[in-house]
Amino acid sequence: MTIEKHVTHLAVRFYRVAGVELVLVPLMQEVASFVRSAGDGYFLVALMGEPGTAYPLDLRSPGSYDPDYLEQKFHLNRRGYAYSPEELAAALREVASDLLSEEGLDR
């Protein structure tokens, strides 16, 4: 059995926006061989406390904030979820704004 491994040190981010709790893991270009969606702007977004709700999103793309898209990708169409697709979309917009301001500090 062959195991392939790539380790990189990442800045995992935890956000709470209007009650929506998120974990963001940057998907760096260095890990592109392991995940299709990698590079600038891509994050693995996971909803805290919601099993099975993680999806890679390009937070620089306006399509990533479409409630219907988010409902489908995060499987928010089942009963019992704490967040609506609209709440998740609004929270992601705030997170993207924060990330953009963070990039401005690096320049």
Number of C-alpha atoms within 10 A of each C-alpha: 3 4 4 6 7 8 7 8 5 10 9 11 13 15 17 12 15 11 12 17 18 21 17 21 16 22 23 17 14 13 17 12 10 13 13 10 20 21 16 13 17 20 23 17 22 20 21 17 11 16 9 11 14 19 15 20 23 21 21 16 11 9 12 17 22 14 18 14 14 21 18 11 15 18 14 20 14 7 6 8 13 14 16 14 21 15 15 25 20 16 21 21 17 15 20 17 14 12 15 14 11 11 10 9 8 6 5
